[in-house]
Amino acid sequence: MVTQFIVLFALVFLSGYIDAIAGGGGLIALPAYMFAGVPIHETIGTNMLSSSIGMSASLWRYTHNGYLKRNRNICIVAAIFAVCGTIIGSELSVHSSERTLMVVMLFVLPVVAGYVLKNKTLTKNDNNPLPQRKTMLLVAIIAFFVGGYGGFYGPGAGTFLLLGFTGIAHLSLNEAAGVGKLANFVTNMGALVVFLANGEVIVLLGLAAGVFSFLGNLVGSKHFTQNGSKIARPIILVVVVIFMIRLIHDLFFV
């Protein structure tokens, strides 16, 4: 039992590190909780708690570095629509059966992992900025739908926000990182409220894991502009493959 928690906390630290750089840390954190024997609904809810604590570290660093300073109106729009989406998504999640969530994971996990791995290395966006009104509209749409996904399941939401804000809304990489981190943070917090209200969070475990997630995010956000994402690819690949084998076993052989 002690070994399980040591491994869990180590993987949560690693997931925080990866999440701070370009998202996708949940691809490691969720399997880590389930390998430790946490039921699937409580896995998602408890991960919302620990990742919210961890995300506050990278959000603070990005704010301190000025990534949000010039985008206050965009930040407000992103936060509002992300919360609206995540409440809908998390309500669907807590009222879905355990087997339904496992089937969803079986199909969604490899797709999300492939997308995250394929797009893990990001470069600065030199696209011409869009008109303010169009930018706000696109940010709102992206935040709402990614927020809904984040509330229902979670892994990769930060990456989708980062890619959407740079590739579709034409924000610079640093701006997208700041706005995306804020949207991802409020997504986690909104979903956490829903999961807490439904008794699907192991609070003490989430708080303990949150310390390690915080430290991982702190280190990862420091390496954001130093190509720290290179470590993410092999680790995510190994964890996802092992988790897929575990899911298939639990679905069809138990």
Buried (B, 14 or more C-beta within 10 A) or exposed (E): EEEEEEEBBEBBBBBBBBBBBBBBBBBBBBBBBBBBEBBBBBBBBBBBBBBBBBBBBBBBBBBEBEBBEEBEEBBEBBBBBBBBBBBBBBBBBBEBEEEEBBBBBBEBBBEBBEBBBEBBEBEEBEEEEBEEEEBBBBBBBBBBBBBBBBBBBBBBBBBBBBBBBBBBBBBBBBBBBBBBBBBBBBBBBBBBBBBBEBEBBBEEBBBBBBBBBBBBBBBBBBBBEEEBBEBBBEBBBEBBEEBBEEBEEBEEEE
